Amino acid sequence: MYGTPKCANLTADSFMNLCEFMKQSTIADYSDLYAEIAMPCDKDEVRNFTKAFLPTAYSLICVLGFVGNMFVVMTFVLYKRSDSITDVCLCNMAIVDILFVLTLPFWAVNYALDNWIFGDFLCKLTKGIYAINFNCGMLLLACISIDRYVAIVQAIKSFKLRARCLAHSKVICLAVWVSSMLISSATFMFSESYALPGNATTYICDHKSSANSNVQLKLLILSFQLLFGFFVPLLFMVFCYTFIVRTLVQAQNSKRSKAIRVIISIVVVFLLCQVPYNMVLLVTAESMGKLDKACQSEKQLAYAKYVTETLAFLHCGMNPVLYAFIGVKFRNYFVKIITSLCCVRHMNCGTTLGSKISSDAVHSRQTSEVCE
């Protein structure tokens, strides 16, 4: 009768121990491996928010912004004689806002489908037009502040200087448009349509971030864009309006104070709407290419981006509202345009739209203060 050799028992026990050791070692090794790999952040809740909220919001902003700014342009074309560089700049602001709102349907469709379907060219174009809208708005507001400064603070010298500026107003506005395009060129260059990691059928339109891209160069150029498109014009505005307010307080000129109130309101609303979004864009650019970002931080940044983006886009419809509620003359012009259009539509007027507008324009008292 033969017993089981001791060496056989030892071998079986050793084998089991070895298997258990290998199993634990393998799990630990793969856990370490997965920990080192940056897994994509699941942003389904963010996408659900954008699909539910942004298409409707952008559609409303598009309609209101287009109609409101068309009324502003019609007011300048049909009623207002361009008596100052301020008038010309406000008209150009309405035009650049109209240009921008025409891109909003693309973004509404993008968020409704959760997919950018319009290709790389339209991605660059729509992103670039927003950048032009922002930079052109800042530069035009800076020009307005300089014109108001000359008219109010340097009133004695202002007549010849402002007449000279008005004569070259088209050249000034052309320079503003060209400058804003040059400042915005970084957005045209860096925006692109690309597939989401791990999902080859879903595309987004944004600044592409990757560890291999030259993030520092992108950040430098975008910072340059923010410096010359925002901070430099802002310095001009702060300087000019500080002296304007001081002069008006000393002179106690209620008429001019009323007019400058509209301009300052336009500046304040522009800054409140646009600054948060551009700060978020700068933070987003600074985080490009980083692989150690926490998922929760990414989600918070995404929410901040979409909320501030909506606020920034809403600005394009705010100026007509300011004109209507604060500027008495503009409100009267709006009413005249609506009345004339209704008359033509229902054929209840004895005069045509053109003759009515001409008559109103002749009898309307023209001044250089566009927003009285």
Secondary structure, DSSP 8 states (H G I E B T S, - for coil): -----HHHHHHHHHHHHHHHHHHHHHHHHHHHHHHHS------HHHHHHHHHHHHHHHHHHHHHHHHHHHHHHHHHHHT----SHHHHHHHHHHHHHHHHHTTHHHHHHHHHHTS--SHHHHHHHHHHHHHHHHHHHHHHHHHHHHHHHHHHTTHHHHHHHHHHHHHTHHHHHHHHHHHHHHHTHHHHHHEEEEEETTEEEEEEEEE---TTS-HHHHHHHHHHHHIIIIIHHHHHHHHHHHHHHHHHHHHT-HHHHHHHHHHHHHHHHHHHHHHHHHHHHHHHHHTTT-S---HHHHHHHHHHHHHHHHHHHHGGGHHHHHHHHH-HHHHHHHHHHHHHHHHHHHT--SS-HHHHHHHHHHHS---S-TT-
